[in-house]
Structure formats: structure tokens, C-alpha cells
Amino acid sequence: MAPDTSSPSADRFEAGLPAPGPRRPPIRPGVPRSLQTRLTLAFVGIVALTLALVLPVVINRLDDALRQREEDGLVSQRDALAPLLAVFVDQAARTGFGPRTVLVTDAVTGEISVNPKVRELLTSPNNLTAIAGIARANVRIGIGPTIQGVDGGPEVRPLEIVEAQLSSAPRPGQARDDISIPPADWMPAADPVTGLPPWGMQIELAGPLTTRASTIATVTGLVVVVGMIAMAVAVVVAALLSQRFAAPLRRLTETSRSIAEGDLTSRVPAEDASWTTRELTELARQFNAMADRLEESVSIIRRDRDRSRDFLADVSHELRTPIAAIRTFNELLQAGAADDPATRQEFLESSAVQLERLDWLAMNLLELSKLDSGLVLLDLRPDDLRATVESALEQAEPSARRRGVTLSLHLPDQPLRIRHDPPRVGQVVGNLVGNAIKFTPKGGAVTVTASPAADGSARIEVADTGVGIDASELPHIFERFYRGSSANEARSSGSGLGLSIVKSIVDMHGGTIAVESRVGHGSRFVVTLPRDPREPTETERAAAAAEPATSSAPKVADSSPADAPRLNRGVAR
């Protein structure tokens, strides 16, 4: 059982409908499908992410810098407050009666303590408020003797510790800060009383009134405002930029849709100012180039289709004429004309002419079909072109004598050796000479000239003194079944296939054919054949250098070696 090859695409194709396009991948819900929206969101997201990463770092670094500045200020205040407190304490110890030192010794136990006058002075609320006001922070003061520390240096062992709390109201923009500095020992340079160790102080500052919090809040607010402004600007800029990017793509889409709907002349304005980038401009140019090639290909297909229709119509017409004549002869013979020997002989001769015409037409149609389809391969040989031309003229001499046309040949003295297919080139010369003889009246002349060219190619020129070709008909003479205007009886009597075959064979050899003609003065056909069809011409070399992938080899079959022949070594190649 044969497998089922039917498919929806095949059904749509048979119905004349376009095949369905590839199924689009599903898009997740919430994901925008517009390129402009995606670009805008991506741009805004990058700006938002940048602000989210930069803002904490900026605030953190600013906070560290302000904290370090306040700590350095506290250290400076502590260093400035210590001498003042030392003088204040020393003056308090020397005021009134009793011991005149900061530290005193108990007469019974011998213990060292702080002078009561100093204690009373330091614990006074007014004095504590004044000290905190001077320091502009909470102050913790420890007084005691100095001893030798662990590291061998002197350090203070506090016997009395007092704390002065800052009670003044903060100024605008200030707030109580939680920073503090570690306690530092300060020892006056005064000589101690004999028998008593030197005294010293430990001073610690904490909780000052600073503008750090307000400064951070102000900077944070400013950064947030700037970030919001940046986000707004980012949205606007992203929308504009994405629109500039999306607009060319929309134009490409619209143009593609127009081309898909059949408007092959639709193009993208590649030089428009909206194409902001070189890549998009190059994309537009390549798209237009593709559209041009597509339009050209479709035009060629349409031309070939129309030509095929005309070809079939012309073939039908050409075949109908001899068939109708033969049918008429047959009917007349059946009706009784066969009884007359002269009439029967005339009908038989006319039928033979029509049959010969049918055979000739069929052979030419088959030949032209093979040439167009590429089934014919050239059998290239490094032969002397003079022999090919001379052989073609020998076959045309009987026809020229019957029509009273003088046929002359001019050949060079030296061999004209090029690689060519002798039968095909002979067919070219034969068709050109046959046309020239047919379109030249009695007493006219047909001249065939073969000559070499400077680049090694060969020229074959066929000139006649015939009826000539009108200038408006020259661009069409190589088309199939084109026979010129009906006013030209000689030209309209042909089938219009000979020059088409000539053009196909010359093209296969990589040559060119040109024609010059004036009505009433004759025509001149010039065929140029390259020295070797396998070698690219200058135009083909330039095209191959520009687009190596588009170069193609000619349809030839080399049947002769490239080396010189063993015989006739003196003959030029």
C-alpha cells in the first residue's frame, strides 16, 4: 500500500493558496512582542539597575567619609580640651586650705585618692555642663596616678571618673550622632609632690552633635531626585532611539508584505535619514538588491511564459499551414483530381514541398529546444576556422546559383586556428549565408570574410546587398519566429528560427554577434568567436573577481588535447 503523501500544504498549493508559514514559537505571558517596547524596557532597566547598584555605594562611601571627618573632629576637640581641663583641675587643687595637689595620701592607710576639692569641682553640675558645652559632646573624664603600663610606657589608672552629658539643643541640621573615640591618656608636665606619683587624665568623647545624618539624607534625596530625572530622560531617550531602530524594520516589514502581495516594485528607501546605522543601511541595500533580483527573475519567468505561449502559438501556426495544404491536396485527389495526371503530379510535388517544410521545421524546433535546454555540449577542437567557413559556403553555392546571387569568400593566408565546434560554427555560417542569399535579389552579392583579431579571437563577417532590415526590427531579429513586418515579403516568408539558432550557438561559444543594416542597401552580420571558450573574457574576469561564486564554466566538451599535434608541427595554433 502506497504511503499517504497528502498534506495541508499540498492541498493549499493545489487550491492555489499560499502555503502556511512556519509556526511561531509561543511567547510567555507578560513579555512584550514589540521591538520598540523591548528596547525601551531594556534601556530603562539598565539605567534602573545602574542606579540601584551605584546609589548604595555612593551613600555608604559618603557615610564613611563623614564619619571619619567627625571622628577626626572629636580627636581635635579632645586634644584641645585636655590642657584646659588640666589647668582647671590644677587651679582647683591649689585654691583654699588643705592639700595643694590633685592627688592626696591618706595619713592612716596611705592610700592615694583624688583631692576632695577637685572632686567637688568636677562633679558640679554647672561645671559638667560647661565642659560638655566646650567639647560639644558627651565627655567622660578619669583622674588618677600614672603607672607603668604593659608596654613600658606610662598610663593613667583612674581613681575618679565623672561624666558630663551634653544638654544643649541641636542647631538646625544637627542631630545626636552615635560616633565615639577611644579614651586617651593625657598627663600634665607638672612635677609631682615628693612621695606622690604624677597624676593624669583619661578623656573620652562620644555622641556629638553633627550634620552627618542630615547631609546623608540631603544627598540621598538629591540622588533619588536625580535618579528619577535620569529614569525619565532614559525613558524618553530609549523611546526615541528604539523608534529610530524599529522604524526601518517596520519599513522592511511593510515592503516585504507588499512584495509578498505581488507589488514587486516596492523598495525600501535605503538613503533615508531615518536609517541611523551603517548596518541597517547595508541591510536595506541588500534587501533592495534581493528585491531587484526577485523582480528580474519573475520578469524573466513571465517573459519565458509569454514567450512559451507565443512559441506554441507560432509552432501551431507554422504546422497548421503545411498540414492544411496537404489535407487540401488529399481531399482534392480523393474528389477526382487524381484522374488528371498533370494535376496529380502537381499535387504530389506540392505535398512533397510541404512535407519537406514540416521536416525542416521539426528539425529546427528540435535543434533549438536542445540548445536552450543545455542538452547540447560543444565538441571543441583546435581546428582551422577557414575550413569550417569554406565548407559551409560550398553547401550554399547551389542555392546562390539558383537565385542568381554572387557568393564570394575572403580568407586569411595563415591558418585561423581557434578552439570551436566545427559542425556548429558551420551551422552558424550556413544559416547566415542562407538568410543573406534568400533576402538578396537576383544580381546581388553575398560576401563572407574570416579574419583574426588582435586578442587571438576570430571574426566572421557575412555581408549582402539585399533588402536590408528596418531599424525598428533589429532588436527582435534573434527572437524565435520573428519574421519582420508583413510589408517585407521575403522576410515574412521565413520561419524565424535560423537567427535564434545562430544566437544560441554563438553564445555557447562565448562569442558575440552584431548586425548592421539599412533598408534597400543590405545587411552585415559580424560574429566574434574567442580563441578558447574555456578561458574567461575580460568582462567575465571582472565579474568573477567581484563575485567568484557566480562564475560558471561554459558547456563544452574538449575532445582534443592541449598539446601540439605530432603532425604538421609548422602549422600555427
VOGU-3710 file (C-alpha; in Angstrom, 3 decimals, decimal comma):
1> mapdtsspsa> 0,000/0,000/0,000  1,447/3,357/-1,002  2,012/5,863/1,797  -0,288/8,841/2,043  1,644/11,832/0,761  -1,194/14,322/1,133  -0,631/17,243/3,469  -2,357/20,563/4,232  0,416/22,394/2,395  -0,093/20,267/-0,704
11> drfeaglpap> -3,860/20,800/-0,553  -3,384/24,562/-0,264  -0,906/24,516/-3,159  -3,324/22,583/-5,356  -6,082/25,021/-4,400  -3,927/27,971/-5,468  -3,466/29,266/-1,915  -0,099/30,171/-0,371  1,410/27,588/1,906  1,079/28,366/5,624
21> gprrppirpg> 4,153/29,945/7,167  6,217/28,380/9,935  4,522/28,188/13,289  5,692/30,914/15,620  7,143/29,895/18,962  4,856/30,648/21,902  5,566/33,859/23,764  5,431/33,888/27,552  2,593/35,943/29,044  3,678/39,452/30,014
31> vprslqtrlt> 6,570/39,570/27,527  6,074/42,461/25,060  6,208/41,485/21,393  7,084/44,927/20,076  10,774/45,519/19,444  10,369/49,166/20,371  8,824/48,249/23,738  11,516/45,663/24,411  14,321/48,095/23,604  12,729/50,791/25,787
41> lafvgivalt> 12,262/48,435/28,725  15,785/47,080/28,328  17,293/50,582/28,258  15,254/51,726/31,269  16,098/48,516/33,103  19,818/49,091/32,566  19,548/52,641/33,900  17,493/51,469/36,908  19,921/48,664/37,664  22,837/51,068/37,421
51> lalvlpvvin> 21,186/53,481/39,849  20,286/50,642/42,210  23,911/49,495/42,266  25,509/52,939/42,419  23,221/54,613/44,995  24,068/52,325/47,957  27,775/52,541/47,163  27,675/56,346/46,991  25,702/56,648/50,260  27,974/54,151/52,003
61> rlddalrqre> 31,139/55,907/50,875  29,707/59,277/51,850  28,731/57,967/55,284  32,240/56,590/55,838  33,786/59,871/54,782  31,549/61,933/57,061  32,075/59,554/59,996  35,833/59,771/59,553  35,615/63,539/59,433  33,568/63,685/62,658
71> edglvsqrda> 35,920/61,283/64,409  38,883/63,418/63,393  36,991/66,437/64,772  36,413/64,696/68,089  40,086/63,864/68,358  40,939/67,513/67,741  38,398/68,622/70,352  39,786/66,124/72,856  43,325/67,323/72,272  42,167/70,923/72,737
81> lapllavfvd> 40,060/70,140/75,817  42,759/68,219/77,757  45,073/71,220/78,512  42,118/73,338/79,588  40,885/70,644/81,990  44,418/70,168/83,375  44,724/73,851/84,198  41,216/73,878/85,578  41,936/70,860/87,848  45,307/72,186/88,976
91> qaartgfgpr> 43,843/75,568/89,866  41,037/73,912/91,810  43,561/71,874/93,829  45,546/74,978/94,751  42,562/77,053/95,889  41,784/77,481/99,683  43,261/75,481/102,558  44,277/71,867/102,758  46,301/69,825/100,280  47,609/71,728/97,323
101> tvlvtdavtg> 47,878/68,743/94,993  45,481/66,893/92,717  46,248/63,596/94,416  46,398/63,210/98,205  47,553/60,409/100,551  45,559/59,104/103,491  47,607/59,539/106,709  46,391/56,265/108,219  46,146/53,879/105,321  48,498/55,582/102,909
111> eisvnpkvre> 46,068/55,171/100,045  46,181/57,676/97,200  42,929/59,447/96,255  41,715/62,485/94,392  41,713/65,789/96,211  38,166/66,450/97,517  38,330/69,939/96,092  38,998/68,555/92,652  36,208/66,005/93,036  33,796/68,697/94,174
121> lltspnnlta> 34,819/70,901/91,290  34,423/68,181/88,642  31,112/66,876/89,944  29,468/70,291/89,987  26,516/70,237/87,534  27,378/73,669/86,202  30,959/72,675/85,574  29,910/69,442/83,887  27,500/71,342/81,612  30,229/73,810/80,760
131> iagiaranvr> 32,731/71,063/79,993  30,223/69,245/77,717  29,384/72,520/76,046  33,007/73,262/75,354  33,550/69,785/73,915  30,191/69,797/72,097  29,872/66,132/73,040  29,453/63,825/75,988  32,682/63,842/77,998  33,963/61,074/80,238
141> igigptiqgv> 36,898/62,133/82,452  39,026/59,856/84,590  41,697/61,235/87,028  44,340/59,154/88,716  48,020/58,457/89,109  50,216/57,399/86,222  51,759/53,973/86,341  53,993/51,967/84,133  51,970/50,186/81,516  52,417/46,785/79,916
151> dggpevrple> 54,379/48,216/77,029  56,736/50,006/79,448  55,245/53,467/78,913  53,219/55,483/81,437  49,463/55,128/81,578  46,735/56,574/83,786  44,933/54,497/86,416  41,687/56,430/87,022  40,643/56,840/90,653  37,752/59,178/89,972
161> iveaqlssap> 35,526/59,099/86,821  32,993/61,772/86,013  30,705/62,122/83,017  29,466/65,357/81,509  26,346/64,946/79,339  25,738/67,385/76,531  22,422/69,092/77,163  22,469/71,955/74,655  19,812/71,970/71,962  20,964/70,973/68,447
171> rpgqarddis> 21,241/73,624/65,797  19,289/73,384/62,532  20,565/70,424/60,536  22,311/68,864/63,574  21,464/65,629/65,341  22,976/63,476/68,066  25,461/61,107/66,458  26,451/57,683/67,753  30,129/58,002/66,993  32,813/57,992/69,677
181> ippadwmpaa> 36,564/57,883/70,013  38,531/55,625/72,362  39,830/57,180/75,634  43,271/58,741/75,520  45,677/59,417/78,387  46,853/62,939/78,989  49,481/63,713/81,580  50,425/67,282/82,560  54,052/68,208/82,607  53,976/69,498/86,221
191> dpvtglppwg> 56,433/67,985/88,745  54,633/65,862/91,324  54,924/66,394/95,012  57,619/64,290/96,599  56,231/60,933/97,549  53,267/61,096/95,195  53,123/59,682/91,640  52,377/62,048/88,768  48,699/62,439/88,021  46,978/62,237/84,654
201> mqielagplt> 43,635/62,166/82,927  41,730/59,878/80,593  39,352/61,772/78,325  36,712/60,128/76,105  34,275/61,962/73,810  31,090/60,450/72,367  27,691/61,379/70,999  28,498/64,764/69,431  26,029/66,956/67,603  26,822/66,586/63,881
211> trastiatvt> 25,251/67,235/60,480  26,165/63,779/59,174  22,633/62,420/59,206  21,144/65,499/57,565  23,912/65,588/54,986  23,323/61,915/54,102  19,583/62,492/53,964  20,048/65,527/51,716  22,437/63,705/49,402  20,176/60,650/49,338
221> glvvvvgmia> 17,185/62,763/48,397  19,208/64,571/45,777  20,435/61,285/44,310  16,888/59,906/44,282  15,615/63,020/42,523  18,475/62,869/40,033  17,782/59,165/39,553  14,118/59,836/38,860  15,069/62,556/36,387  17,577/60,157/34,820
231> mavavvvaal> 14,871/57,492/34,595  12,513/59,936/32,895  15,233/61,007/30,471  16,113/57,346/29,909  12,508/56,542/29,059  12,320/59,403/26,564  15,718/58,682/25,011  15,049/54,940/24,902  11,691/55,512/23,254  13,242/57,796/20,633
241> lsqrfaaplr> 16,200/55,502/19,974  14,066/52,382/19,843  11,716/54,152/17,461  14,676/55,053/15,255  15,716/51,400/15,279  12,225/49,987/14,888  11,103/52,356/12,111  13,472/50,889/9,466  12,481/47,385/10,493  8,813/48,320/10,129
251> rltetsrsia> 9,591/49,669/6,673  11,318/46,416/5,815  8,280/44,511/7,053  5,862/46,669/5,078  7,973/46,368/1,936  8,248/42,588/2,389  4,484/42,401/2,807  3,971/44,462/-0,354  6,317/42,196/-2,303  4,564/39,121/-0,915
261> egdltsrvpa> 1,235/40,579/-2,080  2,587/40,970/-5,609  3,989/44,506/-5,718  7,476/43,620/-6,909  8,362/47,278/-7,496  8,181/48,116/-3,781  11,565/49,117/-2,342  12,987/50,371/0,931  14,369/53,938/0,817  17,895/52,998/1,871
271> edaswttrel> 19,210/56,564/1,633  16,583/57,953/4,006  17,837/59,847/7,073  15,883/57,501/9,345  18,413/54,745/8,671  20,624/55,653/11,594  23,275/52,975/11,414  25,517/51,652/8,700  24,336/48,099/9,375  20,668/48,986/8,815
281> telarqfnam> 21,563/50,929/5,679  23,511/47,958/4,349  20,603/45,674/5,248  18,241/47,922/3,284  20,570/47,922/0,289  20,907/44,148/0,325  17,144/43,823/0,699  16,624/46,078/-2,310  19,218/44,099/-4,255  17,371/40,903/-3,380
291> adrleesvsi> 14,082/42,505/-4,421  15,652/43,632/-7,709  16,865/40,117/-8,430  13,485/38,707/-7,469  11,721/41,166/-9,767  14,167/40,364/-12,538  13,681/36,627/-12,029  9,910/36,968/-12,022  10,103/39,155/-15,120  12,239/36,530/-16,832
301> irrdrdrsrd> 9,803/33,812/-15,805  6,882/35,861/-17,068  8,744/36,627/-20,282  9,562/32,973/-20,734  5,953/32,078/-20,021  4,699/34,592/-22,559  7,391/33,512/-24,970  6,393/29,881/-24,481  2,788/30,777/-25,201  3,816/32,699/-28,290
311> fladvshelr> 6,158/29,863/-29,213  3,352/27,319/-29,001  1,063/29,612/-30,962  3,714/30,152/-33,637  4,515/26,445/-33,805  0,828/25,651/-34,149  0,515/28,241/-36,882  3,606/27,025/-38,707  2,475/23,417/-38,522  -1,105/24,227/-39,465
321> tpiaairtfn> -0,140/25,784/-42,809  1,587/22,726/-44,397  -0,855/20,326/-42,744  -3,784/22,287/-44,153  -2,173/22,309/-47,604  -1,523/18,563/-47,537  -5,079/17,940/-46,318  -6,439/20,074/-49,155  -4,360/18,187/-51,714  -5,521/14,889/-50,279
331> ellqagaadd> -9,184/15,924/-50,389  -8,854/17,124/-53,986  -7,184/13,917/-55,007  -9,940/11,924/-53,343  -12,573/14,091/-55,040  -11,362/13,109/-58,529  -8,333/15,247/-59,225  -6,242/12,094/-59,248  -7,686/11,175/-62,613  -5,763/14,032/-64,225
341> patrqefles> -2,062/13,023/-64,370  -0,807/16,610/-64,557  -2,926/17,704/-61,597  -1,934/14,626/-59,611  1,757/15,272/-60,307  1,411/18,932/-59,275  -0,365/17,976/-56,047  2,249/15,352/-55,240  5,097/17,804/-55,832  3,360/20,432/-53,671
351> savqlerldw> 2,774/17,823/-50,973  6,446/16,856/-51,093  7,392/20,525/-50,617  5,062/20,849/-47,645  6,363/17,602/-46,126  9,917/18,858/-46,583  8,888/22,081/-44,864  7,386/20,080/-41,983  10,540/18,014/-41,655  12,737/21,144/-41,752
361> lamnllelsk> 10,551/22,878/-39,178  10,577/19,876/-36,842  14,361/19,544/-37,106  14,888/23,242/-36,349  12,473/23,163/-33,418  14,224/20,117/-32,011  17,625/21,742/-32,522  16,551/24,981/-30,856  14,986/23,086/-27,962  18,209/21,147/-27,386
371> ldsglvlldl> 20,271/24,324/-27,465  18,013/26,116/-24,998  17,750/23,182/-22,610  21,521/22,716/-22,415  21,449/19,171/-23,759  23,938/20,070/-26,492  27,588/20,108/-25,469  30,159/21,703/-27,714  32,858/19,417/-29,045  35,733/21,885/-29,041
381> rpddlratve> 38,658/21,216/-31,332  41,686/23,389/-32,170  40,837/23,304/-35,894  41,398/25,829/-38,631  38,312/28,042/-38,865  38,967/28,607/-42,578  37,980/25,032/-43,422  34,732/25,339/-41,454  33,723/28,549/-43,250  34,753/27,238/-46,658
391> saleqaepsa> 32,769/24,012/-46,163  29,644/25,991/-45,185  29,940/28,149/-48,308  30,341/25,123/-50,566  26,982/23,832/-49,313  25,356/27,239/-50,006  26,726/27,652/-53,563  23,955/25,680/-55,342  21,279/27,838/-53,697  23,178/31,013/-54,661
401> rrrgvtlslh> 23,447/29,896/-58,299  19,722/29,131/-58,482  18,843/32,611/-57,183  21,466/34,362/-59,324  23,428/35,701/-56,339  27,191/36,084/-56,445  28,867/34,352/-53,486  32,451/35,348/-52,582  34,801/34,279/-49,781  37,795/36,093/-48,295
411> lpdqplrirh> 40,104/34,071/-46,032  43,469/34,955/-44,485  46,631/33,350/-45,829  47,646/31,979/-42,421  45,679/29,296/-40,588  42,978/30,720/-38,327  43,159/28,151/-35,557  40,801/28,543/-32,599  39,017/26,056/-30,375  35,494/25,623/-31,732
421> dpprvgqvvg> 32,887/23,057/-32,671  33,219/22,873/-36,488  29,714/21,495/-37,223  28,062/24,100/-35,004  30,107/27,001/-36,349  29,410/25,703/-39,852  25,720/25,754/-38,972  26,095/29,419/-37,919  27,787/30,350/-41,185  25,310/28,299/-43,192
431> nlvgnaikft> 22,279/29,959/-41,612  23,703/33,448/-42,031  24,689/32,822/-45,652  21,332/31,141/-46,374  19,436/34,147/-44,999  21,652/36,514/-46,978  21,003/34,584/-50,205  17,263/34,412/-49,549  16,957/38,155/-48,879  19,253/39,263/-51,729
441> pkggavtvta> 17,589/39,825/-55,107  18,928/38,403/-58,365  22,191/40,018/-59,391  23,136/40,817/-55,795  26,224/39,678/-53,928  26,956/37,949/-50,631  30,458/38,307/-49,187  31,886/36,151/-46,395  35,089/37,253/-44,677  37,027/35,470/-41,948
451> spaadgsari> 39,847/37,318/-40,191  41,873/37,108/-36,966  41,667/39,718/-34,189  44,485/41,191/-32,114  43,476/39,275/-28,938  43,559/35,901/-30,700  39,830/35,709/-31,411  38,313/35,293/-34,880  35,770/37,337/-36,817  33,324/36,008/-39,375
461> evadtgvgid> 31,563/38,686/-41,425  28,608/37,953/-43,727  27,545/40,965/-45,828  24,901/41,138/-48,554  23,325/43,670/-50,863  19,806/42,529/-50,130  16,615/44,172/-48,948  18,007/45,113/-45,537  16,291/45,274/-42,160  14,364/48,184/-40,735
471> aselphifer> 15,954/49,820/-37,670  12,876/49,124/-35,538  13,153/45,396/-36,294  16,848/44,951/-35,487  16,368/44,369/-31,708  13,956/41,498/-32,427  15,567/39,583/-35,280  17,103/36,965/-32,920  13,756/36,137/-31,326  12,023/32,907/-32,253
481> fyrgssanea> 9,592/33,045/-35,150  10,209/36,748/-35,661  9,959/37,421/-39,389  9,695/41,175/-39,612  6,868/43,250/-40,970  4,372/41,838/-43,425  5,406/44,561/-45,927  8,679/42,699/-46,494  7,556/39,692/-48,474  10,953/37,997/-48,462
491> rssgsglgls> 11,441/38,378/-44,747  7,919/37,425/-43,744  8,139/34,198/-45,717  10,658/32,553/-43,390  10,040/30,719/-40,108  12,135/32,932/-37,826  14,217/30,112/-36,283  17,525/30,407/-38,135  18,870/33,502/-36,344  17,686/32,160/-32,969
501> ivksivdmhg> 19,785/29,037/-33,540  22,728/31,194/-34,647  22,480/33,313/-31,485  22,328/30,231/-29,229  25,388/28,597/-30,825  27,426/31,833/-30,681  26,501/32,307/-27,021  27,573/28,744/-26,234  30,975/29,533/-27,773  31,248/32,623/-25,574
511> gtiavesrvg> 31,179/34,880/-28,625  29,124/37,814/-29,798  27,068/38,620/-32,849  26,312/42,101/-34,158  24,282/43,314/-37,129  24,238/46,463/-39,217  21,584/47,027/-41,828  19,903/49,658/-43,976  16,707/49,086/-45,852  17,483/48,781/-49,564
521> hgsrfvvtlp> 21,269/48,621/-49,049  21,789/45,235/-47,407  22,905/43,824/-44,064  26,166/42,877/-42,401  26,407/40,256/-39,629  29,638/40,069/-37,609  30,325/37,012/-35,432  33,242/37,150/-32,994  34,494/33,853/-31,539  37,078/33,723/-28,714
531> rdpreptete> 40,374/31,944/-29,075  39,294/29,404/-26,450  35,752/29,344/-24,964  37,192/27,722/-21,831  39,112/30,887/-20,986  37,031/33,671/-19,406  36,803/37,006/-21,164  37,832/40,310/-19,597  34,229/41,020/-18,588  33,898/37,565/-17,050
541> raaaaaepat> 37,191/38,005/-15,182  35,959/41,281/-13,706  32,655/39,675/-12,736  34,459/36,676/-11,233  36,685/38,999/-9,203  33,612/40,799/-7,876  31,501/37,670/-7,295  33,540/34,454/-7,525  30,526/32,315/-6,603  28,527/33,405/-9,650
551> ssapkvadss> 31,056/32,349/-12,270  30,160/29,256/-14,242  32,025/27,150/-16,782  30,807/27,001/-20,397  29,033/23,879/-21,578  31,820/22,435/-23,646  33,439/19,070/-24,139  37,101/19,263/-25,066  37,786/16,407/-27,477  41,354/17,441/-28,358
561> padaprlnrg> 44,490/17,562/-26,220  46,038/20,893/-25,306  49,475/19,813/-26,534  50,654/20,483/-30,060  49,778/17,786/-32,634  52,517/15,404/-33,648  51,945/16,071/-37,330  52,070/19,419/-39,132  54,237/20,973/-36,436  54,821/24,016/-38,560
571> var> 51,136/24,921/-38,654  50,302/27,748/-36,280  47,912/27,010/-33,459
//
